[in-house]
Amino acid sequence: MKKWFNKIEDKNDKTMPLTMRNYVLMLVGAAVIVLGFVLMSGGGEATPEEFHYEIFSWRRITLAPILVVAGFAFEIYAVLKRF
């Protein structure tokens, strides 16, 4: 895989501000953000008369927001890192 990266990108290319590695890291960050939103979803009921405390689970309240914020922080790193 490293050979493939070296073949495609030129570190001294002044016309391209982002390299292929930046784009791959940005895709990883986007996947982490999407995973966080998927973990945050659900918990709704078909009728408004029913209420379940499943909406206040650790996964939705703690884990998912941490993943979303970490994904956005990783996106910033992926854009600013110069390879």
Biopython code that builds the backbone (N, CA, C, O; Angstrom):
import numpy as np
from Bio.PDB.StructureBuilder import StructureBuilder

atoms = [
    (1, "MET", "N", (0.819, -1.186, 0.000)),
    (1, "MET", "CA", (0.000, 0.000, 0.000)),
    (1, "MET", "C", (0.867, 1.255, 0.000)),
    (1, "MET", "O", (0.517, 2.257, -0.625)),
    (2, "LYS", "N", (1.987, 1.198, 0.696)),
    (2, "LYS", "CA", (2.857, 2.366, 0.765)),
    (2, "LYS", "C", (3.444, 2.684, -0.609)),
    (2, "LYS", "O", (3.619, 3.854, -0.950)),
    (3, "LYS", "N", (3.750, 1.659, -1.396)),
    (3, "LYS", "CA", (4.243, 1.895, -2.751)),
    (3, "LYS", "C", (3.210, 2.642, -3.576)),
    (3, "LYS", "O", (3.542, 3.531, -4.360)),
    (4, "TRP", "N", (1.949, 2.266, -3.387)),
    (4, "TRP", "CA", (0.875, 2.895, -4.150)),
    (4, "TRP", "C", (0.754, 4.375, -3.784)),
    (4, "TRP", "O", (0.542, 5.214, -4.660)),
    (5, "PHE", "N", (0.887, 4.702, -2.490)),
    (5, "PHE", "CA", (0.843, 6.093, -2.066)),
    (5, "PHE", "C", (2.002, 6.879, -2.655)),
    (5, "PHE", "O", (1.819, 7.995, -3.140)),
    (6, "ASN", "N", (3.193, 6.299, -2.611)),
    (6, "ASN", "CA", (4.363, 7.008, -3.110)),
    (6, "ASN", "C", (4.308, 7.222, -4.609)),
    (6, "ASN", "O", (4.837, 8.213, -5.112)),
    (7, "LYS", "N", (3.675, 6.305, -5.330)),
    (7, "LYS", "CA", (3.565, 6.442, -6.768)),
    (7, "LYS", "C", (2.618, 7.580, -7.152)),
    (7, "LYS", "O", (2.857, 8.292, -8.127)),
    (8, "ILE", "N", (1.560, 7.742, -6.391)),
    (8, "ILE", "CA", (0.540, 8.724, -6.736)),
    (8, "ILE", "C", (0.913, 10.135, -6.296)),
    (8, "ILE", "O", (0.728, 11.083, -7.058)),
    (9, "GLU", "N", (1.425, 10.288, -5.106)),
    (9, "GLU", "CA", (1.628, 11.632, -4.583)),
    (9, "GLU", "C", (3.076, 12.086, -4.696)),
    (9, "GLU", "O", (4.013, 11.295, -4.591)),
    (10, "ASP", "N", (3.222, 13.378, -4.911)),
    (10, "ASP", "CA", (4.525, 14.007, -4.944)),
    (10, "ASP", "C", (4.562, 15.019, -3.810)),
    (10, "ASP", "O", (3.765, 15.957, -3.801)),
    (11, "LYS", "N", (5.457, 14.854, -2.867)),
    (11, "LYS", "CA", (5.485, 15.718, -1.690)),
    (11, "LYS", "C", (5.846, 17.157, -2.038)),
    (11, "LYS", "O", (5.509, 18.071, -1.285)),
    (12, "ASN", "N", (6.505, 17.371, -3.132)),
    (12, "ASN", "CA", (6.921, 18.710, -3.525)),
    (12, "ASN", "C", (5.953, 19.363, -4.512)),
    (12, "ASN", "O", (6.256, 20.429, -5.049)),
    (13, "ASP", "N", (4.826, 18.762, -4.756)),
    (13, "ASP", "CA", (3.840, 19.307, -5.686)),
    (13, "ASP", "C", (3.135, 20.491, -5.034)),
    (13, "ASP", "O", (2.387, 20.316, -4.072)),
    (14, "LYS", "N", (3.365, 21.682, -5.547)),
    (14, "LYS", "CA", (2.796, 22.895, -4.960)),
    (14, "LYS", "C", (1.359, 23.139, -5.413)),
    (14, "LYS", "O", (0.668, 23.963, -4.814)),
    (15, "THR", "N", (0.890, 22.453, -6.446)),
    (15, "THR", "CA", (-0.451, 22.705, -6.954)),
    (15, "THR", "C", (-1.519, 21.982, -6.159)),
    (15, "THR", "O", (-2.660, 22.441, -6.110)),
    (16, "MET", "N", (-1.185, 20.868, -5.539)),
    (16, "MET", "CA", (-2.169, 20.091, -4.772)),
    (16, "MET", "C", (-1.954, 20.333, -3.283)),
    (16, "MET", "O", (-0.931, 19.923, -2.735)),
    (17, "PRO", "N", (-2.899, 20.990, -2.621)),
    (17, "PRO", "CA", (-2.711, 21.236, -1.182)),
    (17, "PRO", "C", (-2.897, 19.979, -0.327)),
    (17, "PRO", "O", (-2.323, 19.889, 0.758)),
    (18, "LEU", "N", (-3.689, 19.009, -0.797)),
    (18, "LEU", "CA", (-3.917, 17.775, -0.056)),
    (18, "LEU", "C", (-3.393, 16.595, -0.857)),
    (18, "LEU", "O", (-3.489, 16.562, -2.084)),
    (19, "THR", "N", (-2.841, 15.632, -0.143)),
    (19, "THR", "CA", (-2.335, 14.428, -0.796)),
    (19, "THR", "C", (-3.363, 13.309, -0.672)),
    (19, "THR", "O", (-4.419, 13.478, -0.062)),
    (20, "MET", "N", (-3.038, 12.187, -1.252)),
    (20, "MET", "CA", (-3.943, 11.040, -1.203)),
    (20, "MET", "C", (-4.133, 10.560, 0.238)),
    (20, "MET", "O", (-5.223, 10.120, 0.604)),
    (21, "ARG", "N", (-3.093, 10.640, 1.049)),
    (21, "ARG", "CA", (-3.209, 10.237, 2.453)),
    (21, "ARG", "C", (-4.200, 11.121, 3.196)),
    (21, "ARG", "O", (-4.959, 10.642, 4.038)),
    (22, "ASN", "N", (-4.190, 12.422, 2.881)),
    (22, "ASN", "CA", (-5.158, 13.320, 3.505)),
    (22, "ASN", "C", (-6.584, 12.888, 3.188)),
    (22, "ASN", "O", (-7.439, 12.876, 4.074)),
    (23, "TYR", "N", (-6.846, 12.536, 1.942)),
    (23, "TYR", "CA", (-8.188, 12.122, 1.552)),
    (23, "TYR", "C", (-8.591, 10.814, 2.225)),
    (23, "TYR", "O", (-9.749, 10.649, 2.610)),
    (24, "VAL", "N", (-7.665, 9.898, 2.368)),
    (24, "VAL", "CA", (-7.963, 8.634, 3.053)),
    (24, "VAL", "C", (-8.271, 8.896, 4.525)),
    (24, "VAL", "O", (-9.217, 8.327, 5.070)),
    (25, "LEU", "N", (-7.482, 9.752, 5.171)),
    (25, "LEU", "CA", (-7.738, 10.093, 6.566)),
    (25, "LEU", "C", (-9.066, 10.824, 6.725)),
    (25, "LEU", "O", (-9.764, 10.635, 7.722)),
    (26, "MET", "N", (-9.417, 11.655, 5.753)),
    (26, "MET", "CA", (-10.709, 12.337, 5.803)),
    (26, "MET", "C", (-11.861, 11.345, 5.683)),
    (26, "MET", "O", (-12.892, 11.516, 6.334)),
    (27, "LEU", "N", (-11.702, 10.324, 4.870)),
    (27, "LEU", "CA", (-12.738, 9.286, 4.766)),
    (27, "LEU", "C", (-12.877, 8.510, 6.074)),
    (27, "LEU", "O", (-13.988, 8.162, 6.475)),
    (28, "VAL", "N", (-11.765, 8.240, 6.731)),
    (28, "VAL", "CA", (-11.811, 7.544, 8.026)),
    (28, "VAL", "C", (-12.543, 8.413, 9.050)),
    (28, "VAL", "O", (-13.379, 7.913, 9.803)),
    (29, "GLY", "N", (-12.235, 9.698, 9.078)),
    (29, "GLY", "CA", (-12.914, 10.606, 9.996)),
    (29, "GLY", "C", (-14.402, 10.692, 9.713)),
    (29, "GLY", "O", (-15.208, 10.726, 10.643)),
    (30, "ALA", "N", (-14.776, 10.727, 8.441)),
    (30, "ALA", "CA", (-16.201, 10.763, 8.090)),
    (30, "ALA", "C", (-16.900, 9.475, 8.518)),
    (30, "ALA", "O", (-18.050, 9.509, 8.956)),
    (31, "ALA", "N", (-16.218, 8.353, 8.396)),
    (31, "ALA", "CA", (-16.807, 7.082, 8.823)),
    (31, "ALA", "C", (-17.024, 7.055, 10.338)),
    (31, "ALA", "O", (-18.022, 6.508, 10.808)),
    (32, "VAL", "N", (-16.103, 7.639, 11.100)),
    (32, "VAL", "CA", (-16.256, 7.698, 12.555)),
    (32, "VAL", "C", (-17.440, 8.599, 12.921)),
    (32, "VAL", "O", (-18.196, 8.283, 13.840)),
    (33, "ILE", "N", (-17.605, 9.709, 12.213)),
    (33, "ILE", "CA", (-18.737, 10.612, 12.461)),
    (33, "ILE", "C", (-20.054, 9.905, 12.165)),
    (33, "ILE", "O", (-20.998, 9.983, 12.952)),
    (34, "VAL", "N", (-20.116, 9.218, 11.033)),
    (34, "VAL", "CA", (-21.340, 8.490, 10.672)),
    (34, "VAL", "C", (-21.638, 7.401, 11.700)),
    (34, "VAL", "O", (-22.794, 7.207, 12.078)),
    (35, "LEU", "N", (-20.614, 6.696, 12.151)),
    (35, "LEU", "CA", (-20.806, 5.672, 13.180)),
    (35, "LEU", "C", (-21.367, 6.284, 14.463)),
    (35, "LEU", "O", (-22.239, 5.692, 15.101)),
    (36, "GLY", "N", (-20.877, 7.456, 14.843)),
    (36, "GLY", "CA", (-21.397, 8.132, 16.023)),
    (36, "GLY", "C", (-22.864, 8.487, 15.879)),
    (36, "GLY", "O", (-23.637, 8.318, 16.822)),
    (37, "PHE", "N", (-23.259, 8.980, 14.705)),
    (37, "PHE", "CA", (-24.670, 9.318, 14.501)),
    (37, "PHE", "C", (-25.551, 8.071, 14.433)),
    (37, "PHE", "O", (-26.700, 8.104, 14.871)),
    (38, "VAL", "N", (-25.035, 6.997, 13.899)),
    (38, "VAL", "CA", (-25.809, 5.747, 13.872)),
    (38, "VAL", "C", (-26.015, 5.229, 15.292)),
    (38, "VAL", "O", (-27.107, 4.772, 15.630)),
    (39, "LEU", "N", (-24.987, 5.296, 16.118)),
    (39, "LEU", "CA", (-25.118, 4.856, 17.508)),
    (39, "LEU", "C", (-26.079, 5.757, 18.294)),
    (39, "LEU", "O", (-26.704, 5.313, 19.257)),
    (40, "MET", "N", (-26.189, 7.009, 17.882)),
    (40, "MET", "CA", (-27.066, 7.947, 18.569)),
    (40, "MET", "C", (-28.539, 7.766, 18.181)),
    (40, "MET", "O", (-29.426, 8.189, 18.923)),
    (41, "SER", "N", (-28.799, 7.162, 17.064)),
    (41, "SER", "CA", (-30.167, 7.068, 16.561)),
    (41, "SER", "C", (-30.952, 5.958, 17.261)),
    (41, "SER", "O", (-30.393, 5.141, 17.992)),
    (42, "GLY", "N", (-32.244, 5.955, 17.017)),
    (42, "GLY", "CA", (-33.116, 4.925, 17.571)),
    (42, "GLY", "C", (-33.724, 5.319, 18.888)),
    (42, "GLY", "O", (-33.514, 6.427, 19.381)),
    (43, "GLY", "N", (-34.478, 4.407, 19.453)),
    (43, "GLY", "CA", (-35.084, 4.641, 20.751)),
    (43, "GLY", "C", (-36.473, 5.226, 20.700)),
    (43, "GLY", "O", (-37.120, 5.371, 21.737)),
    (44, "GLY", "N", (-36.945, 5.566, 19.515)),
    (44, "GLY", "CA", (-38.279, 6.128, 19.399)),
    (44, "GLY", "C", (-39.340, 5.041, 19.389)),
    (44, "GLY", "O", (-39.065, 3.896, 19.028)),
    (45, "GLU", "N", (-40.533, 5.399, 19.780)),
    (45, "GLU", "CA", (-41.649, 4.462, 19.814)),
    (45, "GLU", "C", (-42.675, 4.842, 18.758)),
    (45, "GLU", "O", (-42.733, 5.987, 18.309)),
    (46, "ALA", "N", (-43.479, 3.869, 18.372)),
    (46, "ALA", "CA", (-44.500, 4.102, 17.352)),
    (46, "ALA", "C", (-45.608, 5.004, 17.870)),
    (46, "ALA", "O", (-46.167, 5.800, 17.114)),
    (47, "THR", "N", (-45.926, 4.887, 19.139)),
    (47, "THR", "CA", (-46.982, 5.715, 19.720)),
    (47, "THR", "C", (-46.384, 6.640, 20.769)),
    (47, "THR", "O", (-45.490, 6.232, 21.510)),
    (48, "PRO", "N", (-46.861, 7.872, 20.844)),
    (48, "PRO", "CA", (-46.283, 8.804, 21.825)),
    (48, "PRO", "C", (-46.684, 8.508, 23.264)),
    (48, "PRO", "O", (-46.107, 9.080, 24.188)),
    (49, "GLU", "N", (-47.657, 7.629, 23.476)),
    (49, "GLU", "CA", (-48.076, 7.299, 24.839)),
    (49, "GLU", "C", (-47.063, 6.414, 25.564)),
    (49, "GLU", "O", (-47.014, 6.406, 26.794)),
    (50, "GLU", "N", (-46.267, 5.680, 24.819)),
    (50, "GLU", "CA", (-45.273, 4.784, 25.411)),
    (50, "GLU", "C", (-43.944, 5.517, 25.573)),
    (50, "GLU", "O", (-43.533, 6.283, 24.701)),
    (51, "PHE", "N", (-43.290, 5.277, 26.683)),
    (51, "PHE", "CA", (-41.973, 5.866, 26.926)),
    (51, "PHE", "C", (-41.050, 4.789, 27.472)),
    (51, "PHE", "O", (-41.387, 4.070, 28.412)),
    (52, "HIS", "N", (-39.897, 4.700, 26.867)),
    (52, "HIS", "CA", (-38.896, 3.734, 27.315)),
    (52, "HIS", "C", (-37.622, 4.481, 27.679)),
    (52, "HIS", "O", (-37.216, 5.416, 26.989)),
    (53, "TYR", "N", (-37.012, 4.067, 28.746)),
    (53, "TYR", "CA", (-35.781, 4.712, 29.202)),
    (53, "TYR", "C", (-34.567, 4.277, 28.397)),
    (53, "TYR", "O", (-33.441, 4.642, 28.734)),
    (54, "GLU", "N", (-34.774, 3.516, 27.356)),
    (54, "GLU", "CA", (-33.676, 3.092, 26.492)),
    (54, "GLU", "C", (-33.006, 4.292, 25.811)),
    (54, "GLU", "O", (-31.838, 4.221, 25.428)),
    (55, "ILE", "N", (-33.739, 5.376, 25.665)),
    (55, "ILE", "CA", (-33.186, 6.566, 25.032)),
    (55, "ILE", "C", (-32.059, 7.176, 25.864)),
    (55, "ILE", "O", (-31.223, 7.902, 25.326)),
    (56, "PHE", "N", (-32.023, 6.893, 27.163)),
    (56, "PHE", "CA", (-30.988, 7.423, 28.034)),
    (56, "PHE", "C", (-29.872, 6.410, 28.280)),
    (56, "PHE", "O", (-29.253, 6.426, 29.344)),
    (57, "SER", "N", (-29.612, 5.548, 27.335)),
    (57, "SER", "CA", (-28.571, 4.539, 27.523)),
    (57, "SER", "C", (-27.180, 5.175, 27.416)),
    (57, "SER", "O", (-27.028, 6.267, 26.869)),
    (58, "TRP", "N", (-26.185, 4.487, 27.938)),
    (58, "TRP", "CA", (-24.804, 4.956, 27.910)),
    (58, "TRP", "C", (-24.313, 5.139, 26.484)),
    (58, "TRP", "O", (-23.529, 6.045, 26.197)),
    (59, "ARG", "N", (-24.776, 4.279, 25.600)),
    (59, "ARG", "CA", (-24.350, 4.344, 24.205)),
    (59, "ARG", "C", (-24.798, 5.652, 23.553)),
    (59, "ARG", "O", (-24.028, 6.278, 22.824)),
    (60, "ARG", "N", (-26.029, 6.064, 23.811)),
    (60, "ARG", "CA", (-26.562, 7.266, 23.174)),
    (60, "ARG", "C", (-26.118, 8.556, 23.858)),
    (60, "ARG", "O", (-25.940, 9.576, 23.193)),
    (61, "ILE", "N", (-25.941, 8.525, 25.148)),
    (61, "ILE", "CA", (-25.628, 9.735, 25.895)),
    (61, "ILE", "C", (-24.121, 10.004, 25.954)),
    (61, "ILE", "O", (-23.705, 11.163, 25.968)),
    (62, "THR", "N", (-23.306, 8.962, 25.987)),
    (62, "THR", "CA", (-21.870, 9.155, 26.196)),
    (62, "THR", "C", (-21.036, 8.746, 24.984)),
    (62, "THR", "O", (-20.273, 9.552, 24.452)),
    (63, "LEU", "N", (-21.178, 7.524, 24.560)),
    (63, "LEU", "CA", (-20.302, 6.983, 23.519)),
    (63, "LEU", "C", (-20.481, 7.688, 22.179)),
    (63, "LEU", "O", (-19.494, 8.081, 21.557)),
    (64, "ALA", "N", (-21.708, 7.856, 21.728)),
    (64, "ALA", "CA", (-21.958, 8.442, 20.412)),
    (64, "ALA", "C", (-21.458, 9.882, 20.307)),
    (64, "ALA", "O", (-20.796, 10.203, 19.320)),
    (65, "PRO", "N", (-21.734, 10.768, 21.265)),
    (65, "PRO", "CA", (-21.185, 12.128, 21.151)),
    (65, "PRO", "C", (-19.661, 12.174, 21.185)),
    (65, "PRO", "O", (-19.049, 13.013, 20.523)),
    (66, "ILE", "N", (-19.048, 11.275, 21.955)),
    (66, "ILE", "CA", (-17.580, 11.229, 21.982)),
    (66, "ILE", "C", (-17.047, 10.840, 20.608)),
    (66, "ILE", "O", (-16.069, 11.420, 20.137)),
    (67, "LEU", "N", (-17.680, 9.866, 19.963)),
    (67, "LEU", "CA", (-17.248, 9.463, 18.624)),
    (67, "LEU", "C", (-17.427, 10.588, 17.605)),
    (67, "LEU", "O", (-16.566, 10.790, 16.749)),
    (68, "VAL", "N", (-18.529, 11.314, 17.692)),
    (68, "VAL", "CA", (-18.764, 12.410, 16.743)),
    (68, "VAL", "C", (-17.720, 13.510, 16.923)),
    (68, "VAL", "O", (-17.155, 13.991, 15.941)),
    (69, "VAL", "N", (-17.463, 13.906, 18.150)),
    (69, "VAL", "CA", (-16.470, 14.960, 18.400)),
    (69, "VAL", "C", (-15.074, 14.482, 18.007)),
    (69, "VAL", "O", (-14.297, 15.247, 17.436)),
    (70, "ALA", "N", (-14.750, 13.228, 18.307)),
    (70, "ALA", "CA", (-13.446, 12.682, 17.913)),
    (70, "ALA", "C", (-13.317, 12.622, 16.398)),
    (70, "ALA", "O", (-12.241, 12.876, 15.856)),
    (71, "GLY", "N", (-14.403, 12.290, 15.712)),
    (71, "GLY", "CA", (-14.376, 12.264, 14.246)),
    (71, "GLY", "C", (-14.123, 13.637, 13.662)),
    (71, "GLY", "O", (-13.350, 13.772, 12.713)),
    (72, "PHE", "N", (-14.771, 14.673, 14.220)),
    (72, "PHE", "CA", (-14.529, 16.034, 13.725)),
    (72, "PHE", "C", (-13.111, 16.495, 14.037)),
    (72, "PHE", "O", (-12.489, 17.170, 13.217)),
    (73, "ALA", "N", (-12.596, 16.146, 15.196)),
    (73, "ALA", "CA", (-11.202, 16.488, 15.518)),
    (73, "ALA", "C", (-10.236, 15.776, 14.573)),
    (73, "ALA", "O", (-9.234, 16.355, 14.152)),
    (74, "PHE", "N", (-10.538, 14.525, 14.242)),
    (74, "PHE", "CA", (-9.692, 13.784, 13.310)),
    (74, "PHE", "C", (-9.774, 14.388, 11.906)),
    (74, "PHE", "O", (-8.784, 14.386, 11.175)),
    (75, "GLU", "N", (-10.935, 14.901, 11.527)),
    (75, "GLU", "CA", (-11.084, 15.574, 10.231)),
    (75, "GLU", "C", (-10.189, 16.813, 10.171)),
    (75, "GLU", "O", (-9.542, 17.062, 9.154)),
    (76, "ILE", "N", (-10.152, 17.580, 11.244)),
    (76, "ILE", "CA", (-9.294, 18.766, 11.278)),
    (76, "ILE", "C", (-7.833, 18.358, 11.146)),
    (76, "ILE", "O", (-7.076, 18.989, 10.408)),
    (77, "TYR", "N", (-7.435, 17.316, 11.848)),
    (77, "TYR", "CA", (-6.064, 16.799, 11.730)),
    (77, "TYR", "C", (-5.768, 16.355, 10.296)),
    (77, "TYR", "O", (-4.697, 16.634, 9.758)),
    (78, "ALA", "N", (-6.732, 15.659, 9.685)),
    (78, "ALA", "CA", (-6.514, 15.133, 8.330)),
    (78, "ALA", "C", (-6.354, 16.253, 7.306)),
    (78, "ALA", "O", (-5.608, 16.107, 6.338)),
    (79, "VAL", "N", (-7.035, 17.343, 7.509)),
    (79, "VAL", "CA", (-6.921, 18.456, 6.564)),
    (79, "VAL", "C", (-5.631, 19.229, 6.794)),
    (79, "VAL", "O", (-4.989, 19.641, 5.828)),
    (80, "LEU", "N", (-5.238, 19.435, 8.034)),
    (80, "LEU", "CA", (-4.084, 20.280, 8.328)),
    (80, "LEU", "C", (-2.745, 19.554, 8.240)),
    (80, "LEU", "O", (-1.715, 20.204, 8.065)),
    (81, "LYS", "N", (-2.728, 18.232, 8.354)),
    (81, "LYS", "CA", (-1.466, 17.473, 8.313)),
    (81, "LYS", "C", (-0.887, 17.488, 6.915)),
    (81, "LYS", "O", (-1.581, 17.178, 5.946)),
    (82, "ARG", "N", (0.369, 17.845, 6.807)),
    (82, "ARG", "CA", (1.049, 17.861, 5.510)),
    (82, "ARG", "C", (1.956, 16.645, 5.435)),
    (82, "ARG", "O", (2.894, 16.517, 6.222)),
    (83, "PHE", "N", (1.683, 15.761, 4.503)),
    (83, "PHE", "CA", (2.489, 14.549, 4.339)),
    (83, "PHE", "C", (3.546, 14.761, 3.293)),
    (83, "PHE", "O", (4.327, 13.852, 3.012)),
]
sb = StructureBuilder()
sb.init_structure("model")
sb.init_model(0)
sb.init_chain("A")
sb.init_seg("    ")
for serial, (resi, resn, name, xyz) in enumerate(atoms, 1):
    if name == "N":
        sb.init_residue(resn, " ", resi, " ")
    sb.init_atom(name, np.array(xyz, "f"), 0.0, 1.0, " ", f" {name:<3s}", serial, name[0])
structure = sb.get_structure()
